[in-house]
């Protein structure tokens, strides 16, 4: 006892360690498996009756929508945009493009026929189809057709008539060059649209058709401009004819007066 009292601190520490390390008795717990199974069955019933019904309704709606989409796809594929019709349309575009190429070749035929220097110079400008060459028309026209007579060589009325005739002729020449150039641009646009139509998908064809319609309107406007120029040429021709008759009437009147004055003397 005396020794234990002297070694009381190590002994107390040893007892504490033993108490802490000795395993405590576990308490058992009873599990109610029937309640667990009932809960799982209730969850399964809810999933099957509530959620399952909704999912089946959604699946049915999706099936109906899928059938409708298949019907629409079949309608567009067989009725609206049948593949054979699209192939035939593309082939027709190729045939029309061949016709355009033939027309282009006819338009670009070399029809120059002048043989002398001055006529050839004017003719080369008139058939150039180049708007930049319009400025050369005046000088070459004057070289070929001669300038307006001076006041000493012709009376004012005759000079006016000559000047108006020359102006109309030069305007017609210049207009012809501009129309040729515009026709070339329209032909190029036509070739491009035909190439696009040959490869166009059914959905994009209406857009190209709208561009073609706009180009057709421009072509009609160009035709109207050419007709207006023809009307001007015809009008100046008629005016010249009328002026010639007026000049003849004036000459006849002067001659009659001169004859009368001669007999009076």
VOGU-3710 file (C-alpha; in Angstrom, 3 decimals, decimal comma):
1> xxxxxxxxxx> 0,000/0,000/0,000  2,876/2,244/0,820  4,373/1,581/-2,673  1,004/2,158/-4,398  0,646/5,445/-2,603  4,040/6,509/-3,762  3,242/5,452/-7,364  -0,273/6,883/-7,318  0,165/9,214/-10,338  1,294/6,531/-12,820
11> xxxxxxxxxx> -1,343/4,129/-11,441  -4,164/6,681/-11,901  -2,988/7,421/-15,459  -2,926/3,679/-16,233  -6,466/3,212/-14,896  -7,731/6,086/-17,053  -6,151/4,567/-20,163  -7,684/1,162/-19,378  -11,122/2,710/-18,868  -10,895/4,582/-22,206
21> xxxxxxxxxx> -9,689/1,591/-24,192  -12,212/-0,944/-22,856  -15,030/-1,312/-25,552  -18,472/-0,120/-24,520  -21,440/-2,442/-24,943  -23,482/-1,684/-28,155  -27,181/-1,115/-28,075  -29,185/-3,079/-30,636  -32,015/-1,454/-32,814  -35,026/-3,280/-34,255
31> xxxxxxxxxx> -35,804/-2,481/-37,980  -39,458/-2,565/-39,106  -38,953/-4,080/-42,593  -42,691/-4,229/-43,297  -42,921/-0,445/-43,041  -39,916/-0,018/-45,317  -41,425/-2,353/-47,949  -44,775/-0,557/-47,716  -43,076/2,800/-48,277  -41,168/1,494/-51,293
41> xxxxxxxxxx> -44,385/0,052/-52,752  -46,153/3,391/-52,213  -43,358/5,224/-54,042  -43,496/2,705/-56,912  -47,277/3,056/-57,135  -46,975/6,846/-57,263  -44,386/6,650/-60,016  -46,447/4,190/-62,026  -49,879/5,787/-61,589  -49,082/9,505/-61,503
51> xxxxxxxxxx> -45,754/10,128/-63,195  -46,115/7,119/-65,511  -49,525/8,333/-66,743  -48,063/11,751/-67,548  -45,077/10,218/-69,290  -47,328/7,946/-71,341  -49,423/10,965/-72,369  -46,289/12,873/-73,382  -45,026/9,848/-75,311  -48,376/9,572/-77,107
61> xxxxxxxxxx> -48,297/13,285/-78,002  -44,743/12,955/-79,276  -45,769/9,976/-81,368  -48,684/11,950/-82,869  -46,402/14,913/-83,602  -43,848/12,609/-85,178  -46,509/11,073/-87,408  -47,678/14,568/-88,423  -44,125/15,629/-89,233  -43,649/12,485/-91,317
71> xxxxxxxxxx> -46,871/13,262/-93,195  -45,791/16,857/-93,847  -42,328/15,719/-94,931  -43,867/13,174/-97,292  -46,236/15,826/-98,698  -43,418/18,292/-99,393  -41,159/15,563/-100,753  -43,756/14,041/-103,079  -46,097/16,929/-103,895  -44,496/20,334/-103,283
81> xxxxxxxxxx> -40,823/19,629/-104,018  -40,658/16,255/-105,799  -37,097/15,285/-106,586  -37,843/14,376/-110,200  -39,477/17,753/-110,861  -36,522/19,578/-109,327  -34,143/17,566/-111,492  -36,174/18,408/-114,598  -36,203/22,093/-113,637  -32,428/22,091/-113,235
91> xxxxxxxxxx> -32,119/20,440/-116,646  -34,435/23,055/-118,186  -32,266/25,799/-116,740  -29,268/24,232/-118,444  -31,119/24,192/-121,779  -32,135/27,837/-121,397  -28,542/28,713/-120,526  -27,477/27,161/-123,820  -29,996/29,379/-125,631  -28,585/32,417/-123,794
101> xxxxxxxxxx> -25,098/31,478/-124,908  -26,290/31,263/-128,512  -27,945/34,669/-128,243  -24,792/36,126/-126,718  -22,794/34,791/-129,648  -25,204/36,379/-132,117  -25,106/39,714/-130,297  -21,313/39,746/-130,317  -20,962/38,980/-134,028  -18,519/41,294/-135,780
111> xxxxxxxxxx> -20,632/43,368/-138,190  -18,084/46,101/-138,945  -18,216/46,851/-142,672  -16,487/50,213/-143,301  -13,346/50,095/-145,449  -12,037/53,676/-145,510  -10,109/55,320/-142,689  -12,589/57,927/-141,421  -15,675/55,682/-141,568  -13,770/52,850/-139,892
121> xxxxxxxxxx> -12,712/55,115/-137,030  -16,289/56,162/-136,329  -17,641/52,648/-136,821  -15,139/51,162/-134,358  -16,399/53,552/-131,682  -20,064/52,917/-132,484  -19,600/49,121/-132,234  -17,260/49,195/-129,214  -20,026/48,557/-126,629  -17,824/50,655/-124,333
131> xxxxxxxxxx> -19,430/53,663/-122,580  -15,985/55,163/-122,046  -15,700/55,643/-125,833  -18,804/57,851/-126,064  -16,669/60,969/-125,758  -14,954/60,123/-129,064  -18,177/60,180/-131,079  -18,316/63,957/-131,594  -14,859/64,388/-133,102  -15,048/61,351/-135,377
141> xxxxxxxxxx> -18,578/62,258/-136,466  -17,441/65,749/-137,467  -14,431/64,350/-139,305  -16,638/62,053/-141,362  -19,786/64,160/-141,876  -18,101/67,596/-141,917  -18,769/70,448/-139,468  -21,721/72,838/-139,599  -21,228/75,410/-142,402  -20,149/78,904/-141,411
151> xxxxxxxxxx> -22,432/81,908/-141,620  -20,842/82,853/-144,933  -21,582/79,469/-146,479  -25,201/78,949/-145,407  -28,133/81,001/-144,139  -29,034/80,789/-140,413  -32,101/78,600/-140,993  -30,097/76,020/-142,895  -27,309/76,054/-140,301  -29,824/75,490/-137,507
161> xxxxxxxxxx> -31,358/72,582/-139,384  -27,955/71,009/-140,012  -26,871/71,472/-136,399  -30,062/69,886/-135,036  -29,744/66,946/-137,414  -26,109/66,381/-136,435  -26,978/66,624/-132,737  -29,748/64,056/-133,044  -27,510/61,714/-135,036  -24,702/61,926/-132,481
171> xxxxxxxxxx> -27,150/61,431/-129,600  -28,475/58,296/-131,300  -24,944/56,972/-131,814  -24,057/57,594/-128,167  -27,309/56,066/-126,981  -26,646/52,964/-129,067  -23,253/52,490/-127,401  -24,827/52,881/-123,942  -27,631/50,421/-124,793  -25,112/47,858/-126,060
181> xxxxxxxxxx> -23,141/48,164/-122,812  -26,315/47,851/-120,717  -27,368/44,802/-122,735  -24,021/43,175/-121,966  -24,556/43,808/-118,251  -28,027/42,290/-118,409  -26,668/39,253/-120,245  -24,013/38,791/-117,555  -26,660/39,075/-114,831  -28,832/36,586/-116,709
191> xxxxxxxxxx> -25,960/34,102/-116,908  -25,320/34,448/-113,180  -28,980/33,967/-112,270  -29,252/30,944/-114,559  -26,205/29,424/-112,874  -27,736/30,018/-109,445  -31,059/28,501/-110,504  -29,295/25,394/-111,764  -28,007/24,754/-108,235  -30,728/26,402/-106,143
201> xxxxxxxxxx> -32,560/24,521/-103,422  -36,368/24,725/-103,536  -36,429/27,162/-100,634  -34,059/29,626/-102,289  -35,573/29,512/-105,780  -38,227/32,208/-105,030  -35,500/34,681/-104,037  -33,681/34,090/-107,315  -36,961/34,393/-109,194  -37,528/37,783/-107,528
211> xxxxxxxxxx> -34,094/38,910/-108,721  -34,939/37,674/-112,213  -38,184/39,650/-112,153  -36,306/42,798/-111,122  -33,807/42,233/-113,942  -36,701/41,805/-116,384  -38,101/45,168/-115,307  -34,712/46,761/-115,975  -34,537/45,086/-119,385  -37,984/46,447/-120,254
221> xxxxxxxxxx> -36,886/49,907/-119,160  -33,832/49,590/-121,404  -36,060/48,569/-124,303  -38,292/51,581/-123,703  -35,229/53,834/-123,701  -34,119/52,410/-127,053  -37,606/52,917/-128,489  -37,600/56,512/-127,283  -34,326/57,079/-129,144  -35,862/55,604/-132,299
231> xxxxxxxxxx> -38,820/57,941/-131,921  -36,435/60,893/-131,670  -34,624/59,822/-134,832  -37,920/59,412/-136,658  -39,089/62,783/-135,380  -35,963/64,595/-136,576  -36,286/62,886/-139,955  -39,853/64,121/-140,274  -38,808/67,582/-139,119  -36,074/67,661/-141,749
241> xxxxxxxxxx> -38,574/66,662/-144,411  -40,905/69,422/-143,304  -38,055/71,915/-143,228  -37,085/70,939/-146,780  -40,644/71,568/-147,981  -40,658/74,910/-146,213  -37,344/75,862/-147,806  -38,708/74,890/-151,236  -41,826/76,942/-150,619  -39,662/79,913/-149,655
251> xxxxxxxxxx> -37,470/79,517/-152,734  -40,586/79,316/-154,935  -41,989/82,467/-153,362  -38,720/84,331/-153,876  -38,556/83,169/-157,485  -42,158/84,302/-158,143  -41,460/87,745/-156,708  -38,295/88,070/-158,739  -40,155/87,156/-161,936  -42,928/89,650/-161,201
261> xxxxx> -40,388/92,384/-160,473  -38,625/91,604/-163,752  -41,825/91,993/-165,836  -42,696/95,212/-164,039  -39,392/96,692/-165,076
//
